[in-house]
């Protein structure tokens, strides 16, 4: 049986070229990854952050670390943790 992560939150840049996914694994741990896509490449999103293997005990822990590691994410998030 294949195990898949469940994406809880996906935040995109305004131009749609990058995103960060916050996810929960089947073992109830949390993580995040940064992705990019190029409009001329029809294959879709590619992981670029090398963060996906990091393990967090809570969704908020993963989200907080994502904000500290992905510079553009902090730029587009409001004080309440929601996109502006």
C-alpha positions in Angstrom: 0.0 0.0 0.0 1.4 3.4 -1.0 1.6 6.1 1.7 0.9 9.6 0.6 1.3 12.9 2.4 -1.8 15.0 2.8 -1.3 18.7 2.0 -2.9 20.9 4.6 -1.9 24.2 3.2 -0.4 25.4 -0.1 0.8 28.9 -0.5 1.7 30.3 -3.9 3.6 33.4 -5.0 1.4 35.9 -6.7 2.9 35.0 -10.1 2.2 31.3 -9.5 5.8 30.3 -10.1 6.6 29.0 -6.6 4.7 27.4 -3.7 5.2 26.0 -0.3 3.1 23.0 0.8 2.6 22.2 4.5 1.7 18.5 4.9 1.0 15.7 7.3 2.4 12.2 6.8 0.7 8.9 7.4 2.6 8.6 10.7 1.0 11.9 11.9 4.3 13.9 11.6 4.3 17.2 9.7 6.6 18.7 7.1 6.9 21.3 4.3 8.5 21.6 0.9 9.1 24.4 -1.5 8.2 23.9 -5.2 8.6 25.8 -8.5 7.0 25.5 -11.9 7.9 27.1 -15.2 5.1 28.2 -17.5 6.9 26.8 -20.5 7.3 23.3 -18.8 4.1 21.3 -18.8 5.4 18.7 -16.3 4.2 20.8 -13.3 5.7 21.4 -9.9 9.3 20.5 -9.0 10.6 20.3 -5.4 13.5 22.8 -4.9 13.9 23.3 -1.2 15.1 20.0 0.0 13.0 20.4 3.1 10.6 17.5 2.6 12.4 15.0 4.9 12.4 17.3 7.9 10.0 16.2 10.7 7.9 18.4 12.9 5.4 17.4 15.7 2.8 20.0 14.7 1.5 21.8 11.6 2.4 25.1 13.2 6.0 24.0 13.8 6.3 23.0 10.1 4.7 26.3 9.0 6.9 28.4 11.3 10.1 26.7 10.0 8.9 27.2 6.4 8.5 30.9 7.1 12.1 31.1 8.4 13.6 29.1 5.6 11.7 30.3 2.5 12.5 34.1 2.1 9.5 34.9 -0.2 7.0 33.2 2.1 7.6 35.6 4.9 7.3 38.5 2.4 3.8 37.5 1.3 2.4 36.4 4.7 0.5 38.8 7.0 1.1 39.0 10.7 -1.7 36.5 11.3 0.0 33.9 9.0 -2.4 34.4 6.1 -1.5 35.7 2.7 -2.0 39.4 2.3 
